[in-house]
Amino acid sequence: MGKATYEDIVKLLTILGGIVAIIEGILFFGGRSAQKYYHPGWIGAIIAIIFGILVLFSVFKPDNPIPYNWIYLIVFGIVIIICGSLIGGILVLIAGILKLIFENMD
């Protein structure tokens, strides 16, 4: 078993964050929102789903629709948090911050 690099950890966090954002957006329509105190409604759920898909596109097809860059990850993470997917947004935001830190260390 090989050693995981920082890029593997960032990709894993980004993929998990995108999937969780999509799942939380879908759960809102089923009446099972993960957040009890804050959710901006069905428009926020749709935006969270769209940005979750964009995050996954940036990981699986880098530079084709969206560049896989730290600034995009941070912005997507903040938008996902604002749109109601707290856990998914935090995972994407952490991935963006880690990518920023590790790119500047090299």
N, C-alpha and C positions, 0 to 999 in steps of 0.2 A: 504494500500500500504506500503510495507516494505522499509526499508532504504537500499540504494545501498552501497555495500562494495567496497573497492578499487579494489578487484579482479573482481567484476562485471564491473567496469569502464575500467579496463585494458583489459578484454575480449572483451568488446564492441569496444574499439579503435582498437584492433587487428583484429577483424572480419571486421570492416569497412575498415581498411587499406588494408586487403587482397582482399576484394571485389573491392575496388577502383583500386588497382593495376591490377587486372584482366580486369576490364572494360577499363582502359586506354590502356592496351596492345591490347585489341580487337579493340578499336577505332582507333588505329594507322593503322591497316590493312584496315579499311574502309575509310581512308583518313581524319579522323576527330580527329587528335591527340589533346589532351588537352594542350600540350605545343607547343608554336609557335616557340620558339627560340632554343630549344635543344631537340633532340631525337636521340639516337644512332642507329636508323634504325630498320629493322625488326628483327635482332638478339636480340637487346635490348628489343624489345616488347615481343618476345618469352620468354626471360629470366625473364622479369617482370611477365608474366603470370604464369610461372612455380613457381617462388618464392611466388606469391600471393596464389597459390594452396597449397604450402608447409606451408605457414602461417596459412591458414585455417585448414589444417590437424593437425597442432600443437595445435590448439585451440579445435577442435572437438574430436580428438582422441589423447589426450596427452600421451606421452611416448610410443605410438605404432610405428608410423613411425619416429616421431621427438619429442624430449622432449619440453615441454612448459616451457621454461626457459628464463630468462631475456637476457642472452648472445646471444641466438639464435634470439630473437626478435630484438635486436640491430643490429646484423650482417645482418639479413634479411632486416631490414629497410634501412640500408646503401646500400645494393646491389640493392634494389628496386629503391632507389633514383638515383643511378648511371645508372640503366638500363632505366630510362626515366619516371617512374611513381612518380612524385614529391609528390603529395598529399597523395597517398597510402603509400609511404615510410616514409613520415613524421609522419603519424598516427601510423604506426608500431613502428617507432623509439621512439615516445613519450610514447607508451605503454610499450616498453622495459625499458625506463628510469624510468617510474613510478613504474614498477614491481621491479626494482633494489632498488629504494628508499624505497618502502614500505616493501620489504622483509628484508631490513637491519634495519628497525625501530622496527620490531617485536622481 
